[in-house]
Amino acid sequence: LKGKRVSDRIRKFRESDQVDLNNDGVVDEEDIENFAEFLEDPFHDDKDIQYDINPNITNLVIVGGVEVRNGRVGRVNTAPQQLLEAIVMDHLVAQKACVGIASMHAVGGYMGLVQVSDWLNMQVPVLMLDTRKRKTYENKYPDEHVKDRQDKEMSPEQLEKEQQAAAERANQRVDVLFKIFNEMKISDCKLEQDLREQNTGKVDIFELNRLAHFHTTLLPQAKSVGDSKLLIFEAIQEQADAALTFNDDEPARRFRELINEVTEFLIEREFKAYWDLKPDEEIEELKLKNDITSWKQLYKTEIVDARAAIYCVLTHSLTFSSHVTDLSTL
């Protein structure tokens, strides 16, 4: 409790612009002493968050996450807790069948999405569910009626023509996906406009709904990530060999461009929503004090983590998605 109190008060102190406690224009030893006394104040019901142990639990694991320096209680360090959670999760995945479910808004915003990517990297399948009322899209492309010619002998000229035809069909497929993606972007922006008009909120913060919607329509069939039983250096070599012989064609390159564009659009929609939720007074203060005038400036560090997480979720073979009303797919 004491460690939690100290952590909460340090956070509140940093957010309060009251570092110069004696208002003399500089942060000196006197301010530090005053700050130490501030931390040593007794508990106050209106300032401190208090916890209790749930009487219904059967096992309790105490994780030593309070830092103590020079005999003084410091902040709460969550790293041991996160390590324990990862170890327990890894053990359970190895022993039991499990699936992760993600929908609406992730706890912690983009950090929730980072956790989803961690599930996938631990070989936990993830089901993304969209709960918004959406327009459906047909992503049919002209290759359903191609005859199987694997058993037919072909001359070099015929083989070259067949390869060219296959590449053209793949290009047509990517053209269709790009067209659908552009339509989906317009529709997604219109949804936010409808929310504003209905006075149900300033923005659409359900980023997991959006991710599920785009994945279901544009990336319903992910490719295998390979044999999970390979040793790590064998898996790296396999991926390196595949990169030299596969996915070097024009359709594959354009498809990767599509995934990158989807990723950037999802990032823009999510972090712009966080920016739009801020009060006008806070935005004005950011401009005056830090010269921050856009969401890209404010969240530049977080965007890096979010980009990696979104790309992982979009392209992983264990990512599945559906609309919550599509019972046949589920």
C-alpha positions in Angstrom: 0.0 0.0 0.0 2.8 2.4 0.8 4.6 1.7 -2.5 1.3 2.2 -4.4 0.7 5.5 -2.5 4.2 6.7 -3.4 3.8 5.7 -7.0 0.4 7.5 -7.2 1.7 10.6 -5.6 4.8 10.8 -7.8 2.5 10.5 -10.8 0.2 13.2 -9.5 3.1 15.4 -8.6 4.6 15.2 -12.1 1.3 16.0 -13.6 0.6 19.0 -11.4 3.3 21.6 -12.4 4.1 22.0 -8.7 7.8 20.9 -8.8 8.9 24.3 -7.5 7.2 23.8 -4.1 8.5 27.0 -2.5 7.8 29.1 -5.6 11.3 30.6 -5.8 11.7 30.0 -9.5 14.2 27.1 -9.2 14.0 23.4 -8.1 16.5 23.1 -5.3 17.2 20.9 -2.2 14.5 22.7 -0.3 12.0 21.5 -2.9 13.3 18.0 -2.7 12.9 18.0 1.1 9.4 19.3 0.8 8.7 16.7 -1.8 10.0 14.0 0.6 7.7 15.3 3.4 4.8 15.3 0.9 5.4 11.6 0.2 5.6 10.8 3.9 2.1 12.3 4.6 -0.3 9.8 6.1 -3.1 8.1 4.1 -6.0 10.3 3.0 -9.2 8.7 1.7 -9.5 11.5 -0.9 -6.0 11.1 -2.2 -4.8 7.5 -1.9 -6.1 4.4 -3.6 -6.5 1.6 -1.1 -6.7 -2.1 -2.0 -7.8 -5.3 -0.2 -7.5 -9.0 -1.0 -10.4 -10.7 -2.6 -11.7 -13.3 0.0 -12.7 -15.7 -2.8 -9.3 -16.4 -4.2 -7.7 -19.7 -3.6 -4.1 -18.8 -4.4 -2.2 -15.6 -3.9 1.2 -14.8 -5.5 3.0 -11.8 -4.0 5.3 -10.1 -6.5 8.0 -7.9 -5.0 7.5 -4.9 -7.3 8.2 -2.0 -4.8 11.6 -0.4 -5.3 13.5 0.5 -2.1 16.5 2.8 -2.4 18.7 4.0 0.5 16.0 2.6 2.9 13.3 4.7 1.3 10.3 3.2 -0.5 10.3 4.3 -4.1 8.0 3.7 -7.0 6.1 0.5 -8.0 8.1 -1.5 -10.6 5.7 -3.6 -12.7 8.4 -5.6 -14.5 8.4 -8.6 -12.1 4.6 -8.8 -12.4 4.8 -8.7 -16.2 7.5 -11.4 -16.2 5.4 -13.6 -13.9 2.3 -13.2 -16.1 4.3 -14.1 -19.2 5.7 -17.2 -17.6 2.3 -18.4 -16.4 0.8 -17.6 -19.7 3.5 -19.6 -21.6 3.0 -22.5 -19.2 -0.8 -22.5 -19.7 -0.6 -22.3 -23.4 1.7 -25.3 -23.4 -0.8 -27.3 -21.3 -4.2 -26.2 -22.3 -6.0 -25.2 -25.5 -6.9 -21.5 -25.3 -7.9 -18.5 -27.5 -7.7 -14.8 -27.0 -10.7 -12.6 -27.8 -10.4 -8.9 -28.6 -13.2 -6.5 -29.3 -14.3 -2.8 -28.9 -11.6 -0.9 -27.0 -8.4 -2.4 -25.6 -7.6 -1.7 -21.9 -4.7 0.8 -22.0 -5.3 1.8 -25.6 -2.6 0.8 -28.0 -0.8 -1.1 -25.2 -3.7 -3.5 -25.2 -3.0 -4.2 -28.9 0.6 -4.8 -28.0 -0.6 -7.4 -25.6 -2.6 -9.0 -28.4 0.5 -9.3 -30.5 2.3 -10.9 -27.5 -0.5 -13.5 -27.4 0.1 -14.3 -31.0 3.8 -14.6 -30.6 3.1 -17.1 -27.8 1.1 -19.1 -30.3 -2.3 -18.2 -28.8 -5.0 -17.8 -31.5 -6.7 -14.5 -31.3 -10.3 -13.9 -32.4 -11.1 -10.2 -33.3 -14.8 -9.3 -33.1 -16.4 -6.3 -34.7 -19.6 -5.1 -33.0 -20.3 -2.1 -35.1 -23.1 -2.0 -37.7 -21.1 -2.2 -40.9 -21.5 -2.3 -44.7 -20.4 -5.7 -46.1 -18.0 -5.9 -49.1 -17.5 -8.6 -51.7 -13.8 -9.2 -52.4 -14.3 -11.7 -55.2 -11.7 -11.7 -57.9 -11.5 -13.5 -61.2 -9.5 -16.7 -60.4 -12.2 -19.1 -59.0 -12.6 -21.0 -62.3 -8.9 -21.5 -63.2 -8.4 -25.1 -64.2 -5.8 -27.2 -62.4 -2.9 -27.7 -64.8 -0.4 -29.2 -62.5 -0.7 -32.6 -64.1 -0.6 -31.3 -67.7 2.7 -31.1 -69.5 3.4 -27.7 -71.0 6.0 -26.4 -73.2 8.2 -23.5 -72.0 6.1 -21.1 -74.0 2.9 -22.4 -72.5 4.4 -22.4 -69.0 5.5 -18.7 -69.4 2.0 -17.8 -70.6 0.4 -19.6 -67.7 2.7 -17.8 -65.3 1.9 -14.4 -66.9 -1.9 -15.2 -66.6 -1.5 -16.2 -63.0 0.3 -12.9 -62.2 -2.4 -10.9 -64.0 -5.1 -12.6 -61.9 -3.1 -11.9 -58.8 -2.8 -8.2 -59.8 -6.5 -8.0 -60.5 -7.1 -9.4 -57.0 -4.9 -6.7 -55.4 -6.7 -4.0 -57.5 -10.0 -5.2 -56.1 -8.6 -5.1 -52.5 -7.3 -1.6 -53.0 -10.6 -0.4 -54.3 -12.5 -2.0 -51.3 -9.9 -0.5 -48.9 -10.6 3.0 -50.3 -14.3 2.5 -49.9 -13.8 1.2 -46.3 -11.8 4.3 -45.4 -14.6 6.6 -46.5 -17.2 4.5 -44.7 -15.2 4.5 -41.5 -14.8 8.3 -41.5 -18.6 8.6 -42.1 -19.2 6.4 -39.0 -17.4 9.0 -36.9 -19.4 11.8 -38.4 -22.6 9.9 -37.6 -21.4 9.6 -34.0 -20.9 13.3 -33.7 -24.3 14.0 -35.1 -25.9 11.6 -32.7 -24.1 13.2 -29.8 -23.0 9.7 -28.6 -19.3 10.8 -28.5 -16.8 12.9 -30.3 -14.9 10.0 -31.9 -15.0 6.3 -32.5 -12.6 4.8 -29.9 -13.4 1.2 -30.7 -10.1 0.6 -32.4 -10.3 -3.2 -32.1 -13.7 -3.2 -33.9 -12.0 -1.3 -36.7 -9.1 -3.7 -36.8 -11.4 -6.7 -37.0 -13.5 -5.1 -39.7 -10.5 -4.4 -42.0 -8.9 -7.8 -41.3 -12.2 -9.7 -42.0 -12.7 -7.9 -45.4 -9.1 -7.6 -46.7 -7.0 -10.3 -45.0 -9.3 -13.2 -44.1 -6.8 -15.9 -45.1 -3.4 -15.4 -43.5 -0.4 -17.5 -44.5 1.3 -20.0 -42.3 4.2 -18.8 -40.2 6.0 -22.1 -40.7 6.9 -25.1 -38.6 6.8 -24.0 -35.0 8.9 -27.0 -34.0 12.0 -25.8 -35.9 15.0 -24.5 -33.9 15.3 -20.8 -34.0 18.3 -20.7 -36.4 16.5 -23.2 -38.6 13.4 -21.1 -38.7 15.5 -18.0 -39.6 17.2 -19.8 -42.4 13.9 -21.1 -43.7 12.5 -17.6 -43.8 15.6 -16.3 -45.5 15.5 -18.9 -48.2 11.8 -18.3 -48.7 12.4 -14.5 -49.1 14.9 -15.2 -51.9 12.5 -17.5 -53.9 9.0 -16.3 -53.0 6.9 -13.2 -52.8 9.3 -11.3 -55.1 6.7 -10.7 -57.8 4.7 -7.6 -58.5 1.4 -8.7 -56.9 3.1 -9.7 -53.7 4.9 -6.4 -53.5 1.6 -4.5 -54.0 -0.1 -6.6 -51.4 2.5 -5.7 -48.9 1.9 -2.1 -49.8 -1.8 -2.6 -49.1 -1.0 -4.0 -45.6 1.2 -1.1 -44.9 -1.4 1.4 -46.0 -4.1 -0.4 -43.8 -1.7 -0.3 -40.8 -1.0 3.5 -41.3 -4.7 4.2 -41.6 -5.6 2.3 -38.4 -2.8 4.1 -36.6 -4.1 7.5 -37.8 -7.7 6.7 -36.8 -6.7 5.5 -33.3 -4.3 8.2 -32.2 -6.3 11.0 -33.8 -9.2 9.8 -31.7 -7.1 10.1 -28.6 -6.1 13.6 -29.6 -9.7 14.6 -30.4 -10.8 13.4 -26.9 -8.6 16.0 -25.2 -10.2 19.2 -23.9 -9.5 22.3 -25.9 -7.7 23.8 -22.9 -5.2 20.9 -22.7 -4.5 21.1 -26.4 -3.9 24.8 -26.1 -1.5 24.2 -23.2 0.4 21.6 -25.2 0.8 24.2 -28.0 2.0 26.9 -25.6 4.3 24.9 -23.4 5.7 22.1 -25.7 5.0 23.4 -29.2 2.9 20.3 -29.8 0.2 20.9 -32.4 -0.8 17.5 -33.7 -1.4 13.9 -32.6 1.7 12.8 -34.6 3.9 14.9 -32.4 2.3 14.0 -29.1 2.3 10.2 -29.7 5.4 9.8 -31.8 6.9 7.2 -29.4 3.7 5.3 -28.9 3.1 5.1 -32.7 6.2 3.0 -33.2 5.0 0.3 -30.8 1.5 0.5 -32.2 2.7 0.1 -35.8 4.6 -3.1 -35.0 1.6 -4.5 -33.0 -1.0 -3.7 -35.7 1.2 -5.2 -38.5 1.7 -8.3 -36.4 -2.0 -8.8 -35.8 -2.9 -8.1 -39.4 -0.5 -10.6 -40.9 -0.2 -13.4 -38.3 -1.6 -16.8 -39.3 -3.3 -17.2 -35.9 -5.4 -14.0 -36.2 -9.0 -14.7 -36.9 -11.8 -12.1 -37.3 -15.5 -11.8 -37.8 -18.5 -9.6 -37.2 -20.2 -10.6 -33.9 -23.4 -11.4 -35.8 -21.8 -13.6 -38.4 -22.6 -16.9 -36.6 -21.6 -19.1 -39.6 -18.1 -17.7 -39.6 -17.8 -17.9 -35.9 
